[in-house]
Amino acid sequence: MVEIMALKVAKLDLTEFEQKMKTFDEQLETIRYATYDSFKALKATDNYLEKYLPFMVQNLISQNFSVLLVSPPRNQINENTGQITFAPDRSEWTAKEKK
């Protein structure tokens, strides 16, 4: 008899069950929408990376080469001794090339 009483106490009422299922379905739908939005954002990020990142990397490489090959050389400081190494004057190089 005690077991039957415990079963009646633990058993859900139909209206209570339907309310909990409705709440569960609403939460599940909210999670679905959030997942869909996250997936759309991920696809947009992937699309951007696939299309534009190679151009950005190529641009950075080109800018570095232009700085290294076109700009005048800079003076350097030796980290160990602290002495300044003066860069050669490129105007002399261009004058020699013109001769």
Order of alpha helices (4+ residues) and beta strands (2+ residues): alpha-alpha-beta-beta-alpha
